[in-house]
Amino acid sequence: MSELPPDHSADDQPDPLDPFDEIIAEETTRDPDLAVIEAGSRTLRTQGGPPDADVPARPADPEVDKALREVETELATRWGETKLEPSVARIAALMDVLGEPQRSYPSIHITGTNGKTSTARMIEALLGAFELRTGRYTSPHVQSITERISLDGAPVAPERFIETYQDIKPYVEMVDGQQEYRLSFFEVLTGMAYAAFADAPVDVAVVEVGMGGSWDATNVIDGDVAVVTPISLDHTDRLGSTHAEIATEKSGIIKQDATVIMAQQPVDAAQVLLKKAVDVDATVAREGLEFGVVDRQVAVGGQLVTLRGLGGEYPEVYLPLHGAHQAHNAAVALAAVEAFFGVGAQRPEPLELDTVRRAFAAVASPGRLEVVRRSPTVVLDAAHNPAGARAAAEAIGEAFQFSRLIGVVGASGDKNVRGLLEAFEPVFAEVVVTQNSSHRAMDADELAGIAVEVFGEERVQVEPRLPDALEAAITLAEEEGEFAGGGVLVTGSVITVGEARLLLGRG
């Protein structure tokens, strides 16, 4: 929020609350889906900017590229990520014949609706800074399937990805023959990740659920730390139509005697999560109570934050990501790593401050308010539901101050597209609707019909091909002149963002 004008009557008021007490008070009244704690609009002229995002290109070696394409083709013959049979029976059978590789290392398991991948990347960076060998499994990928499995903070090499697939393929086929349904695309990738982590070997795995929690393929691990990022309404056809129903599915990752790191949640979701924690004797740390964001200030290329962790305060941490939502993801990530190291339980002292600062300064999250071009500035954000869109809309207004922002939106047909467009309506001067190459993509004309209802016909342009949509949006942004401050935001789907990233020469 903007700074309020001076109130001279404040001299007669009691002493102000401690900053963290103010956060606690604010947590009880704010919109939990937005999770915004701000500290004014002053811009710090610090040096900095986002690190290079680790999105791999296609392999340079033609033979390796051919082999990787063959693996991708074989995986594509399996059920896609949107076709589900809610059960962990198949993945459990695969783990059994592989010798339970997921039991050979401790895990931090992450669920929630928004912010999972960014939080996972922050956790990975922190653990790596403290000299632990990490494995990270996240989804979906922005450009390359190899992004999903990372070792030591970087996607596995294509050669290793291929080798891991070939290693487990006979066991996958064995399980296929024993089950009513073959292992899905996501189940095979999960098996590959767990096998790769055991083979490395890693000191700790950071694992993001694909969907839900209870029956998600990743849920054959018993995470020492269970992280729940903000829950909102998404995948309602599969997870439930209320926050409480969705939280019930997601609470399935909370295991006996684990530590639960809980971001700010809608009240009914929080109740479900807390009840599950009680049922399994898990310890809970809640954002705004046991940890949180004390202060955040806009900085060049990101923001400067002060975080309250489980072991104390961490001042002046530079985070090269934009938006209040990323500051809250950082607080969650820090608390998760503290919990993993026993801070606040076995050890009272906080983590080493300089190491924490160094870790956060190195964080990158491709496709999350990522700048990929200048003059005019083109930003990519993978928001695909209303809560994510609201966070992105607020963050882009805070971080960039565009005089005219043009949206390029390509969404999936199974999402709340109207809610997404309504969230962006206040910040888009015009919107160019398009579609990506996925079979799940909403037809551009259908999307345009919804956009016209939200924006009005004069603010909507239809370009079914994404290259044409990008060109049209850049032209619109340039109409005010070279120094007028026009910009473009490409959003609506991870797939749209990934394809735009390639078209704009990244990766």
N, C-alpha and C positions, 0 to 999 in steps of 0.2 A: 504494500500500500504506500501511497505517497506520504511524505512527512506532513504532519498536521501543523497549521499555523500556531505560533506561540500562544499559550494560554496563561496570562499573568496571574490568574486566580489560583494557579497550581501552587503558588507559594504558601497558600493556606491549607494545602492538602497534606495528608500523612506522607511519610517517606515512601518512595516507590518500592514496588516489589523487587526482589532479586530477579535478574533477567530470566533465569530458568523457571522461577515461580510464575513469571508472566507467561511463559510458554505453556506451563501446566494449565493455567487458567484459560488460555486461548484454545488449547486442545479440546476443552469441553464444549466450546461454542462454535468453532469454525466448521465449515463444510468439510467433512472428513475425506471426501473423494478428491478434493483439490489439495488438501494438506499444505496450505500456504502459510509459512511464517516468514515475514519479510522484515528487512531492517533499513528501510528508506530507499531512495532512488539515486543516491550519490554514486557516481562512477569513479572507480579507482584507476588511475593511470599507471597500472602496473604493467610490467612486461610479461608476456606470456601468450599462450594460445594452445589449441588442442594438439596433442601428439599425432603423428601419422597413424591413421586407423589401419589395423591389421586385417585388411580384407584381401585375400590372395587372388591373383589373376589365374587364368588357365595355365597349366604347366607349359614351359617353353619347349621341353623335349616332346616331339610329336608322338613318340612311342608311349611315353608316360601319359600324355593327354588322351591317346587312344584307349589305353588301359583304364584310365579314370572314367572315360565316357562309357565303357563297357560295364563298369561297376554301377554307374548311375542308371544305365538302361535296365540292368537286372533289378535294381532296387525299385525302379519305377513300375515294374510288373506287379508289385505288391500293393496292398491296400495303402492308400494315401493317408495323410495325417488327419483328414477330416472324416474318414470312415472308421468307426470304432466299434469294438465289441468289448464292453467294460469288464475287463478281467486281467489279472496279472498271471494267469495260469501259464500262458505261452512263454512269457519272458522268464518266469520262474523255472520252467522246464529247461530253457536254454541256459540259464545260469547254472543249473544242476549239472548238465552235461559238460559245461565249461569248467567245472570245479569251483563254482562260487567265487569268481574273481572279485566281485563287489565287496566281499568280506575282508579283503586283504589290505584295506586302507580306511581311515576314518573319512566321513563325509559331512559336508554342509549342504543341506537340501533346501531348495528355494521354490516356493509357490506364491500365488497371488495373481492379480489380473494385469496390472501394469508395473513396469519397472524391473522385472525379473532379470532380464539380460544385463542391463546397466549395473544392477546391484551385484550380479554374479561377477562381472568384470572388475568391479571395485574390490570385492572380496578376494578375487584372484590376485589382484595387484598388491593388496596388503599382505597376503600370505607369502607371496613371492619376495616382497621387500624384507620379510623376516626370515628369508633363506629357507623356505620350505618349497619342495618341488610340488607343483600343482597340476591337477588335471581339471579341465572345465568342460562341461557338456551343456550347450545351450541350443535353443531353436526358436524360430526358424533361422535359416541362414539368409544373409543379405545378397550375396553373389555366388559364393562357392560352397558346395556341400561340406568341404573340408573345414570350414569355419566352425562347424558344430562341435568338433573335438579338438581341444587345445591342450598342449603340454608345455609347461614352463612359460605360460603367458602368450603362446603363439599357436596358431592353427597347425595341426600336424601336416607334415609334408605330404604331397599327393602320393608319393611312393609308399609312405607308411600307412596312409589311409587304404590304399589298394592292398597292401600286404595284410593289414588287419582284417579286411573283408575276406580275403582268400583263406586266411587262417581259420576263421570261424564258419565259413560257408558250409563245410561238411556237417557241422553240428546243427546249423540252421536247417539244413535239409532233413536231418534226422528228426528234429522237433516238428518240422512241417508235416512229416509223415505220420506223426503220433497224435496230432491235434485236429480238432474239427475244422479250424481255420488256420491257414498259413500265418506265420509271423508277419506282421505289418512292416511297412517301410520304417516307421519310427521305432518299432521293437528291435529290428535288426540293427539300426544305428545305435540304439541304447546298448545292446549287447556288444557292439564294436567298441563303444566308448569305455565300458567297464573292463573289457579285455585289454584295451590299450593302456588304461591306467594301471592295471595290475602288471602288465608286461614292462612298463617304463622303469621301475615302479614309481608311483607318486607317493608323497607324504600325506596328501589330503586331496579329496575330490570335491569340486564345487559343481553341484548338479541342479539344473533348472528343470522343473517338471514341464511336460509338453502341454498337458491340459488337466485341470482338476488336481488330483492328488491320490485319493484312495486307490483307484484302479489305473492310475497312470503307469506306463511301463517303467519309469524310473523308480517306482516305489517298491523295489526289491532291496533297497538299501535301508539301513537304520541310521539316519543322520544323527550325529552327536548334537548338531545344531540344526533346528528347523526354522527357516526364515519365511515369514508371511508378509509380502509386500501388499500395498493397498488393494482391497477387493472391491470391484465394481461389477456391474451387470454386463457380462459378455459370455458367449457360448451358452446362452440361457436354454437352448434346446437340449443341451446335454448335461448341464450342471445344475439347472434349477432357475427359477424366475425371480428369486429373492436373494438378498445378500446372505441371509441365514442359510438357505439351501446351498448356495455356492460355497460358503464357508464350511459347511458340513463335508463336502467333497474334498476341499483343500486341507481340512484338518487331518486328513488321513496320513499326511507325512509326519505328524507329531508322534514320536515313538516313546516307549517307556524310558523314563529318567533323562530325556533329552532336555536341552535348553531351547526355548522358543523365543525368537526375536520377532516382535510383532509391530509392524508399522501401524500408523494411525488407521483405524478401521471404522466403518459404520457400526453403530451400537449393536445391532442384532448379529452382525458378523463377529464382533469382538466377544460377545457372550458365548457363541458356539465354540470359538477357539479356546477361550478360557476354560470352558467346561471340559473340553477334550484334554487340555493340559492337566486339569485336576484328576481326570480319570486315569491318566497314565503316569502320574507323579512327575510331570515335567515342570521345570522352572521357567517362569515367564518374565521377560523384560519388555516393557511397553514404551513405544515412542511417546514422548511428552511427559512421561513419569520417570522411568529409570534412565532414559537417554533421549536425546533430541538435538535439534538445531537451535543454538543459542543466538547466533547472529549470522547474517549473510549480506554481502555487499557485492554489487556488480563490479566485475573486473574485466580487463581486456582479455578476450578469448574465453571467459568463463566467469568465475565468482570466487570470492574469498569468504570462507566460512569458519565459524567457531562452533565446534561440536561438543556436546556433553555426552561422554561415553559412560560405560559401566564403572570405569575406574577413575573418572575425573574429566577435566576439561582439556580440549585440544584446540588452542587458539590459532587463528590466521593460517588456515589450511587452504591452499590454492587448489581449486577444482576446475579443470579445463572443460567443463560442460555447462550448458546454459539451463537456467530455470530452477525455480524453487523445488520442483519435484526431484531434480537431481541432487539438490542439497539434502533432501530427506532420504533419498536412496543412499547417500553417503553416510548419513547417521546410522541407518539400518546396517549397512555393510560393516561399519566400524564396530558396532555392538556385536555383530555376529562373530567377527574375528576376535574381539575381546573375550566373548563367551567360549570360543574354541580354545583360547589360551588359558581359560580359567580366571580371567580378570573379574573382580567383583565377587568371586566365590573362593577359589583356592589362593588367589594372590590379590592383595589390595592395591598394588601400585598400577598405574596406567601403562599403556604401551609407550615405547620410546617415541617422543614427539617428532623428532627429525625424520625418523623412519616412516612414520605415518604421513608426514607432509610429502616426503619423496614419493611414496606410493601413490597418493591421490594425484599428485602433479603429473604422473605418467599415465593416468587413466584415459582411454579412448573408448568411445561407444559409437561405432559406425551407424549411420542412418538415424541418429538421435540428435536433431538440430545440428546437423553436420553441414558446414559450408563447403561447397564443391566448386564454386565459381565466383569470380568477382566481376563487377561492371557489366551487367548488374549482378548483384549478389544472388546466388541460388542456394537455397538451404533445403536439405532433405530431412524429413522426420517420419518415422514409421508409425505414427499414431493411426490406429485402426478402430477405435471405439470412442464414445463420447468423452469418457474420463481422460483418456490419453490426448484427445484433441483439445480439451479445455486446458490441460497443462501446457501443451505445445503453444496454443494461442497466447496464453499469458506470458510464457517465457520468451516468445519471439518479439512481443511488444516491449518487453523489458530490456532485452539484450541488443536489439538491432535498431529500433526507432526508425523503421522504414516510413517514408512519406506516402508510399503507395505500394501495397503488397498484393501480388497476384498469386492465386492458388492454382495448383495443378493437382487434381484429385482423381485417383483411380482406386476404387474400393472393391472389396469382395462382396458377392451377392448375399452372403449369409450373415452380414454385419448390420448393426443399427446405423445405416448410412444417413438417415435423416438427422439423427442425434449428432453424428459426426459433423455434418454440414452446418447444423445450427450452432455448434461450438465455434466454428471458424467464421461464421457470417459477420461478426463484428469487426474482424481484422482483415478480411479479404475485400479489396476494392472491386475485384472481379475474380471469377473462377473459371478455369478451363477444365472441363470434365473429359476424362479419357478412360482407357481400360488397359490393363496389362495383359500379358500373354497367357496367364493362368486360366485353366478351365473354370476356376471359381470366380473369375472377374465378373463384376456386374457390367452388363451391356452399357456402352456409353450413352446411348439414347435414353435408356431407362434411368440411368443416373442423372442425366440432364433434366428429365421430368421432375425429379425430386429437387434438384438444385434450383430450378426455376421457381418452384413453390417457396423455397427458402430465401433465395437471393433476389428474385424478380428476373424477368426475361432479359432485361438490358444488361445485367451483370454476368450472364452465363454464356460461355462459348463452348461448342462441342468439337472435339478433335479426337476421333476414335483411336488414331495411332499415336502412341506416346511420343515419338520424335516430333510429330507435328504439334502436339500439345506443348511440348517444351519450347519449341520455336515460337509458337504463338504467345506464350506467357512471357518469354524474354522480350519479344517485340512490344507487348503491352507495358512491361515494366520500364522500357526505355523511352516511352512516349513523353515522359516529363523532362527528358534531357539527361545528359551524362552525369550531372552533379545533383540531381534532384532527389536521390535516395530511394529509387524504386527497387523492389526485390521480388523474388519468386520463392514460394514454399511448395515443394512437392511432397505429397502426403497421401494417406488413405489406406496404405497397405505396405507391408515389408517387401512384397514382390515389386510393386510399383517403384518403390525407393531403390531397390537393387537394380532394376532395369534402367532407371534414370541415371543411376551412378555410373553404369557402364557407358551409356550414351554420352555422358558428360566427361568421359575420359578418365574416370577413377577406376583402377583395377582393370 
